[in-house]
Amino acid sequence: GEDVEQSLFLSVREGDSSVINCTYTDSSSTYLYWYKQEPGAGLQLLTYIFSNMDMKQDQRLTVLLNKKDKHLSLRIADTQTGDSAIYFCAENEGSQGNLIFGKGTKLSVKP
Amino acid sequence: ETGVTQSPTHLIKTRGQQVTLRCSSQSGHNTVSWYQQALGQGPQFIFQYYREEENGRGNFPPRFSGLQFPNYSSELNVNALELDDSALYLCASSVTLNTDYEQYFGPGTRLTVT
């Protein structure tokens, strides 16, 4: 079955770059996503990448996709304390609106 | 702010009871998906509604049911509550099926079953 794997924790210093990694199994996924969840809140769509792209940049965020290895990463440049949150990688499954999520990576940013 | 709202924010129910959770999608969004997020886990897909019809379902039993209304609101109903149903329930709306790659989530309803 489909599975999305992420490391559970990442700690960085303010101003450094953060790189959150994800692997997925469904090679037919059309889109791959990064969502952010702050404590007690819902999910915020950060960015997504179409499966025929290798890279997408959006301000401080850079998404890299390696389809051969089924590896997705999110780089946050100049990480700020406000970036502290849980980041979820997700892939879509067909047209049923079924997003498959990883367990999330908790990013802690130290001043 | 995604424009997606959910009510109530928190809810406590007893095992065996029934619960109804509500979601109001962004205006013009005719597709809504519901997810269950257990503590420490990623969200899991329950089902999706498109134009008031169920369009897909995840691995959840029939006691999880839904409704979608013409005014872009929807409900998730859970019968015969079990302790494991304690979770954050999220709804997500998208403009239409062909654009369901952009799903916008509400803040969720935290359900506790005792």
Interface residues (C-beta under 8 A of the other chain):
Chain A: V4 T30 Y31 Y35 A41 G42 L43 Q44 L45 Y48 F88 A90 N92 G94 S95 Q96 G97 N98 L99 I100 F101 G102 K103 G104
Chain B: T2 V4 Q6 T31 S33 Y35 G40 Q41 G42 P43 Q44 F45 Q48 N55 G56 R57 G58 L90 A92 S94 L97 D100 Y101 E102 Q103 Y104 F105 G106 P107 G108
